[in-house]
């Protein structure tokens, strides 16, 4: 990926003809999402070329993600610009593109109109919560921005990595089909694709941690399908291996800690082993510690997770964690909003 072609375009365009997106503002990006994301990014397609923002996490207090990055627009007001908002499940080395959440296509002229009037574009995904997209377009800016302020051009990976990304996307799309339809065949097809992706990633493959996590996210559903409390062991083992690969300082380590912690709390609900709830709480605490210092927004939800847990493990049978996790629906619901717990560094 490179910023330089946009900078060159900026330099070659007379000041009075310069048009550029300078800010993209998205509210409630997670509406309709059924997984814990690392963050979100926007793909901006102009004349067949795709540019991307950085992956950023949602601000918990406002449910907003904002990118102050520059995307040079053509002077022709009839040119179509495609804006696609994706949920990303890794900060680094993404497997596939992530999950498409929203899409809007407008001409340059329409973008200017929306920007001039501060008119957001509204979306109404399943689940009732609305989401919106607001794009700011600037005209005739003076000076020369730093190259790092421009969005990055998307370049497909080499064929080998592209195949791995396609297998991952196929598996994740099938899993979304299962979540909508509850067809068992979709679930098994999804896990088969994600297993193939993991098999493709040997022990020293740079994408192995992501492949482990993707399969674990799918397998954590399995105990509900088979009504077997033993099935939770498989995703926990995968999460544990993924965490070992996400060393201290890795941007995806907080998410790895969080997912393993939640899975252990889930197993506690099934088996009532105090060791699981103690380790699960410890992992959630460690996840919180490696996030940003401004954690005031996450305390209410962290308290909701912790409060049912007795300090005396001999009374663990009275644990009411099932109020959060006692069915596939509630487990999914917990997963969908866990991303608001943490602000990633």
FENKA-V803432 format. One record per residue. N is the residue number from 1. RES is the residue in three letters. BURIAL is 1 if it has 16 or more other C-alpha atoms within 10 Angstrom, else 0. D_FIRST is the distance of its C-alpha to the first C-alpha in Angstrom with 1 decimal. Layout:
n=N res=RES burial=BURIAL d_first=D_FIRST
n=N res=RES burial=BURIAL d_first=D_FIRST
This chain:
n=1 res=UNK burial=0 d_first=0.0
n=2 res=UNK burial=0 d_first=3.8
n=3 res=UNK burial=1 d_first=7.1
n=4 res=UNK burial=0 d_first=9.3
n=5 res=UNK burial=0 d_first=10.2
n=6 res=UNK burial=1 d_first=11.5
n=7 res=UNK burial=1 d_first=13.3
n=8 res=UNK burial=0 d_first=14.8
n=9 res=UNK burial=0 d_first=15.9
n=10 res=UNK burial=1 d_first=17.5
n=11 res=UNK burial=0 d_first=19.3
n=12 res=UNK burial=0 d_first=20.6
n=13 res=UNK burial=0 d_first=22.0
n=14 res=UNK burial=0 d_first=25.5
n=15 res=UNK burial=0 d_first=25.9
n=16 res=UNK burial=0 d_first=28.4
n=17 res=UNK burial=0 d_first=26.1
n=18 res=UNK burial=1 d_first=23.0
n=19 res=UNK burial=1 d_first=22.0
n=20 res=UNK burial=1 d_first=19.2
n=21 res=UNK burial=1 d_first=18.7
n=22 res=UNK burial=1 d_first=19.2
n=23 res=UNK burial=1 d_first=20.0
n=24 res=UNK burial=1 d_first=19.9
n=25 res=UNK burial=1 d_first=22.7
n=26 res=UNK burial=1 d_first=23.5
n=27 res=UNK burial=1 d_first=26.9
n=28 res=UNK burial=1 d_first=27.9
n=29 res=UNK burial=1 d_first=24.6
n=30 res=UNK burial=1 d_first=26.3
n=31 res=UNK burial=1 d_first=29.2
n=32 res=UNK burial=1 d_first=29.8
n=33 res=UNK burial=1 d_first=27.5
n=34 res=UNK burial=1 d_first=29.4
n=35 res=UNK burial=1 d_first=27.2
n=36 res=UNK burial=1 d_first=26.1
n=37 res=UNK burial=1 d_first=22.5
n=38 res=UNK burial=1 d_first=20.4
n=39 res=UNK burial=1 d_first=19.2
n=40 res=UNK burial=1 d_first=17.7
n=41 res=UNK burial=1 d_first=14.7
n=42 res=UNK burial=1 d_first=14.7
n=43 res=UNK burial=1 d_first=12.9
n=44 res=UNK burial=1 d_first=13.7
n=45 res=UNK burial=1 d_first=14.3
n=46 res=UNK burial=1 d_first=15.7
n=47 res=UNK burial=0 d_first=17.1
n=48 res=UNK burial=0 d_first=15.4
n=49 res=UNK burial=0 d_first=11.8
n=50 res=UNK burial=1 d_first=10.3
n=51 res=UNK burial=1 d_first=8.8
n=52 res=UNK burial=1 d_first=9.2
n=53 res=UNK burial=1 d_first=11.2
n=54 res=UNK burial=1 d_first=11.5
n=55 res=UNK burial=1 d_first=14.0
n=56 res=UNK burial=1 d_first=17.4
n=57 res=UNK burial=1 d_first=21.0
n=58 res=UNK burial=1 d_first=23.8
n=59 res=UNK burial=1 d_first=26.4
n=60 res=UNK burial=1 d_first=29.5
n=61 res=UNK burial=0 d_first=32.1
n=62 res=UNK burial=0 d_first=30.8
n=63 res=UNK burial=1 d_first=28.6
n=64 res=UNK burial=1 d_first=25.9
n=65 res=UNK burial=1 d_first=22.2
n=66 res=UNK burial=1 d_first=21.0
n=67 res=UNK burial=1 d_first=17.6
n=68 res=UNK burial=1 d_first=18.1
n=69 res=UNK burial=1 d_first=14.9
n=70 res=UNK burial=1 d_first=14.9
n=71 res=UNK burial=1 d_first=14.0
n=72 res=UNK burial=1 d_first=15.8
n=73 res=UNK burial=1 d_first=18.4
n=74 res=UNK burial=1 d_first=20.3
n=75 res=UNK burial=0 d_first=23.9
n=76 res=UNK burial=0 d_first=25.4
n=77 res=UNK burial=0 d_first=26.7
n=78 res=UNK burial=0 d_first=27.1
n=79 res=UNK burial=1 d_first=23.4
n=80 res=UNK burial=1 d_first=22.4
n=81 res=UNK burial=1 d_first=19.6
n=82 res=UNK burial=1 d_first=18.8
n=83 res=UNK burial=1 d_first=18.2
n=84 res=UNK burial=1 d_first=17.9
n=85 res=UNK burial=1 d_first=18.5
n=86 res=UNK burial=1 d_first=17.7
n=87 res=UNK burial=1 d_first=19.3
n=88 res=UNK burial=1 d_first=17.2
n=89 res=UNK burial=1 d_first=19.3
n=90 res=UNK burial=1 d_first=17.2
n=91 res=UNK burial=1 d_first=15.4
n=92 res=UNK burial=0 d_first=13.6
n=93 res=UNK burial=0 d_first=12.7
n=94 res=UNK burial=0 d_first=13.6
n=95 res=UNK burial=1 d_first=15.9
n=96 res=UNK burial=1 d_first=15.5
n=97 res=UNK burial=1 d_first=14.5
n=98 res=UNK burial=1 d_first=17.4
n=99 res=UNK burial=1 d_first=20.4
n=100 res=UNK burial=1 d_first=20.4
n=101 res=UNK burial=1 d_first=22.8
n=102 res=UNK burial=1 d_first=23.1
n=103 res=UNK burial=0 d_first=22.2
n=104 res=UNK burial=0 d_first=23.3
n=105 res=UNK burial=0 d_first=23.2
n=106 res=UNK burial=0 d_first=24.6
n=107 res=UNK burial=0 d_first=25.0
n=108 res=UNK burial=1 d_first=24.0
n=109 res=UNK burial=1 d_first=27.7
n=110 res=UNK burial=1 d_first=28.0
n=111 res=UNK burial=1 d_first=25.2
n=112 res=UNK burial=1 d_first=27.1
n=113 res=UNK burial=0 d_first=30.3
n=114 res=UNK burial=1 d_first=29.0
n=115 res=UNK burial=1 d_first=27.6
n=116 res=UNK burial=0 d_first=30.8
n=117 res=UNK burial=0 d_first=32.9
n=118 res=UNK burial=0 d_first=30.8
n=119 res=UNK burial=0 d_first=31.1
n=120 res=UNK burial=1 d_first=29.1
n=121 res=UNK burial=0 d_first=28.3
n=122 res=UNK burial=0 d_first=30.2
n=123 res=UNK burial=1 d_first=29.7
n=124 res=UNK burial=0 d_first=32.4
n=125 res=UNK burial=0 d_first=31.2
n=126 res=UNK burial=0 d_first=33.8
n=127 res=UNK burial=0 d_first=35.6
n=128 res=UNK burial=0 d_first=36.7
n=129 res=UNK burial=0 d_first=34.3
n=130 res=UNK burial=0 d_first=32.5
n=131 res=UNK burial=1 d_first=29.0
n=132 res=UNK burial=1 d_first=27.7
n=133 res=UNK burial=1 d_first=24.7
n=134 res=UNK burial=1 d_first=25.1
n=135 res=UNK burial=1 d_first=22.8
n=136 res=UNK burial=1 d_first=23.6
n=137 res=UNK burial=1 d_first=23.1
n=138 res=UNK burial=1 d_first=24.0
n=139 res=UNK burial=0 d_first=25.7
n=140 res=UNK burial=0 d_first=26.1
n=141 res=UNK burial=0 d_first=24.6
n=142 res=UNK burial=0 d_first=25.6
n=143 res=UNK burial=0 d_first=23.9
n=144 res=UNK burial=0 d_first=20.3
n=145 res=UNK burial=0 d_first=18.0
n=146 res=UNK burial=0 d_first=16.1
n=147 res=UNK burial=1 d_first=12.5
n=148 res=UNK burial=0 d_first=11.7
n=149 res=UNK burial=0 d_first=13.6
n=150 res=UNK burial=1 d_first=11.3
n=151 res=UNK burial=1 d_first=9.3
n=152 res=UNK burial=1 d_first=5.6
n=153 res=UNK burial=1 d_first=4.9
n=154 res=UNK burial=1 d_first=5.5
n=155 res=UNK burial=0 d_first=5.8
n=156 res=UNK burial=0 d_first=9.1
n=157 res=UNK burial=0 d_first=10.2
n=158 res=UNK burial=0 d_first=12.9
n=159 res=UNK burial=0 d_first=16.2
n=160 res=UNK burial=0 d_first=17.8
n=161 res=UNK burial=0 d_first=15.4
n=162 res=UNK burial=0 d_first=15.2
n=163 res=UNK burial=1 d_first=19.0
n=164 res=UNK burial=1 d_first=19.1
n=165 res=UNK burial=1 d_first=17.0
n=166 res=UNK burial=1 d_first=19.4
n=167 res=UNK burial=1 d_first=22.4
n=168 res=UNK burial=1 d_first=21.4
n=169 res=UNK burial=1 d_first=20.9
n=170 res=UNK burial=1 d_first=24.2
n=171 res=UNK burial=1 d_first=26.0
n=172 res=UNK burial=1 d_first=24.8
n=173 res=UNK burial=1 d_first=25.8
n=174 res=UNK burial=1 d_first=29.2
n=175 res=UNK burial=1 d_first=29.7
n=176 res=UNK burial=1 d_first=29.3
n=177 res=UNK burial=1 d_first=31.8
n=178 res=UNK burial=1 d_first=34.1
n=179 res=UNK burial=1 d_first=33.9
n=180 res=UNK burial=0 d_first=35.0
n=181 res=UNK burial=0 d_first=37.6
n=182 res=UNK burial=0 d_first=38.7
n=183 res=UNK burial=0 d_first=39.0
n=184 res=UNK burial=0 d_first=39.3
n=185 res=UNK burial=0 d_first=38.0
n=186 res=UNK burial=1 d_first=34.6
n=187 res=UNK burial=1 d_first=34.5
n=188 res=UNK burial=1 d_first=35.4
n=189 res=UNK burial=1 d_first=32.9
n=190 res=UNK burial=1 d_first=30.1
n=191 res=UNK burial=1 d_first=31.1
n=192 res=UNK burial=0 d_first=31.5
n=193 res=UNK burial=1 d_first=27.9
n=194 res=UNK burial=1 d_first=26.7
n=195 res=UNK burial=1 d_first=29.0
n=196 res=UNK burial=1 d_first=27.6
n=197 res=UNK burial=1 d_first=24.1
n=198 res=UNK burial=1 d_first=25.7
n=199 res=UNK burial=0 d_first=27.7
n=200 res=UNK burial=1 d_first=24.6
n=201 res=UNK burial=1 d_first=23.4
n=202 res=UNK burial=0 d_first=25.9
n=203 res=UNK burial=0 d_first=26.9
n=204 res=UNK burial=0 d_first=24.3
n=205 res=UNK burial=0 d_first=21.3
n=206 res=UNK burial=0 d_first=18.5
n=207 res=UNK burial=1 d_first=18.5
n=208 res=UNK burial=1 d_first=22.3
n=209 res=UNK burial=1 d_first=22.8
n=210 res=UNK burial=1 d_first=20.8
n=211 res=UNK burial=1 d_first=22.8
n=212 res=UNK burial=1 d_first=26.0
n=213 res=UNK burial=1 d_first=25.4
n=214 res=UNK burial=1 d_first=24.8
n=215 res=UNK burial=1 d_first=28.0
n=216 res=UNK burial=1 d_first=29.9
n=217 res=UNK burial=1 d_first=29.0
n=218 res=UNK burial=1 d_first=30.6
n=219 res=UNK burial=1 d_first=33.5
n=220 res=UNK burial=1 d_first=34.6
n=221 res=UNK burial=1 d_first=35.9
n=222 res=UNK burial=1 d_first=38.1
n=223 res=UNK burial=1 d_first=41.1
n=224 res=UNK burial=1 d_first=41.7
n=225 res=UNK burial=0 d_first=41.7
n=226 res=UNK burial=0 d_first=44.0
n=227 res=UNK burial=0 d_first=45.9
n=228 res=UNK burial=0 d_first=45.6
n=229 res=UNK burial=1 d_first=45.0
n=230 res=UNK burial=0 d_first=44.1
n=231 res=UNK burial=1 d_first=40.9
n=232 res=UNK burial=1 d_first=39.2
n=233 res=UNK burial=1 d_first=39.2
n=234 res=UNK burial=0 d_first=36.5
n=235 res=UNK burial=1 d_first=33.7
n=236 res=UNK burial=1 d_first=34.9
n=237 res=UNK burial=0 d_first=34.6
n=238 res=UNK burial=1 d_first=31.0
n=239 res=UNK burial=1 d_first=30.2
n=240 res=UNK burial=1 d_first=32.0
n=241 res=UNK burial=1 d_first=30.0
n=242 res=UNK burial=1 d_first=26.7
n=243 res=UNK burial=1 d_first=27.9
n=244 res=UNK burial=0 d_first=28.9
n=245 res=UNK burial=1 d_first=25.3
n=246 res=UNK burial=1 d_first=24.0
n=247 res=UNK burial=0 d_first=25.5
n=248 res=UNK burial=0 d_first=26.5
n=249 res=UNK burial=0 d_first=23.7
n=250 res=UNK burial=0 d_first=21.2
n=251 res=UNK burial=1 d_first=19.7
n=252 res=UNK burial=1 d_first=20.9
n=253 res=UNK burial=1 d_first=24.3
n=254 res=UNK burial=1 d_first=26.1
n=255 res=UNK burial=1 d_first=25.3
n=256 res=UNK burial=1 d_first=26.6
n=257 res=UNK burial=1 d_first=29.7
n=258 res=UNK burial=1 d_first=30.3
n=259 res=UNK burial=1 d_first=30.1
n=260 res=UNK burial=1 d_first=32.4
n=261 res=UNK burial=1 d_first=34.8
n=262 res=UNK burial=1 d_first=35.1
n=263 res=UNK burial=1 d_first=35.7
n=264 res=UNK burial=1 d_first=38.5
n=265 res=UNK burial=1 d_first=40.1
n=266 res=UNK burial=1 d_first=40.0
n=267 res=UNK burial=1 d_first=41.8
n=268 res=UNK burial=1 d_first=44.3
n=269 res=UNK burial=1 d_first=45.1
n=270 res=UNK burial=1 d_first=45.9
n=271 res=UNK burial=0 d_first=47.7
n=272 res=UNK burial=1 d_first=48.8
n=273 res=UNK burial=1 d_first=48.1
n=274 res=UNK burial=1 d_first=48.0
n=275 res=UNK burial=0 d_first=45.7
n=276 res=UNK burial=1 d_first=42.9
n=277 res=UNK burial=1 d_first=43.2
n=278 res=UNK burial=1 d_first=43.5
n=279 res=UNK burial=1 d_first=40.4
n=280 res=UNK burial=1 d_first=38.5
n=281 res=UNK burial=1 d_first=39.5
n=282 res=UNK burial=0 d_first=38.5
n=283 res=UNK burial=1 d_first=35.0
n=284 res=UNK burial=1 d_first=34.6
n=285 res=UNK burial=0 d_first=36.0
n=286 res=UNK burial=1 d_first=33.5
n=287 res=UNK burial=1 d_first=30.6
n=288 res=UNK burial=1 d_first=31.9
n=289 res=UNK burial=0 d_first=32.4
n=290 res=UNK burial=1 d_first=28.8
n=291 res=UNK burial=1 d_first=27.7
n=292 res=UNK burial=0 d_first=27.9
n=293 res=UNK burial=0 d_first=31.4
n=294 res=UNK burial=0 d_first=31.9
n=295 res=UNK burial=0 d_first=33.1
n=296 res=UNK burial=0 d_first=36.0
n=297 res=UNK burial=1 d_first=34.4
n=298 res=UNK burial=1 d_first=34.2
n=299 res=UNK burial=0 d_first=37.8
n=300 res=UNK burial=0 d_first=39.6
n=301 res=UNK burial=0 d_first=37.6
n=302 res=UNK burial=1 d_first=37.7
n=303 res=UNK burial=0 d_first=41.5
n=304 res=UNK burial=0 d_first=41.7
n=305 res=UNK burial=1 d_first=40.3
n=306 res=UNK burial=0 d_first=42.5
n=307 res=UNK burial=0 d_first=45.7
n=308 res=UNK burial=1 d_first=47.0
n=309 res=UNK burial=1 d_first=46.8
n=310 res=UNK burial=1 d_first=50.2
n=311 res=UNK burial=0 d_first=50.5
n=312 res=UNK burial=0 d_first=53.4
n=313 res=UNK burial=1 d_first=52.0
n=314 res=UNK burial=0 d_first=55.5
n=315 res=UNK burial=0 d_first=55.1
n=316 res=UNK burial=1 d_first=51.8
n=317 res=UNK burial=0 d_first=53.4
n=318 res=UNK burial=0 d_first=53.5
n=319 res=UNK burial=1 d_first=49.7
n=320 res=UNK burial=1 d_first=48.6
n=321 res=UNK burial=1 d_first=45.0
n=322 res=UNK burial=1 d_first=45.7
n=323 res=UNK burial=0 d_first=45.6
n=324 res=UNK burial=1 d_first=41.8
n=325 res=UNK burial=1 d_first=41.3
n=326 res=UNK burial=0 d_first=44.2
n=327 res=UNK burial=0 d_first=42.6
n=328 res=UNK burial=1 d_first=39.4
n=329 res=UNK burial=0 d_first=39.2
n=330 res=UNK burial=0 d_first=39.5
n=331 res=UNK burial=1 d_first=37.2
n=332 res=UNK burial=1 d_first=34.5
n=333 res=UNK burial=1 d_first=35.4
n=334 res=UNK burial=1 d_first=35.0
n=335 res=UNK burial=1 d_first=31.6
n=336 res=UNK burial=1 d_first=30.4
n=337 res=UNK burial=1 d_first=31.2
n=338 res=UNK burial=1 d_first=30.6
n=339 res=UNK burial=1 d_first=27.2
n=340 res=UNK burial=1 d_first=29.1
n=341 res=UNK burial=1 d_first=30.9
n=342 res=UNK burial=1 d_first=28.2
n=343 res=UNK burial=1 d_first=25.9
n=344 res=UNK burial=1 d_first=23.2
n=345 res=UNK burial=0 d_first=22.6
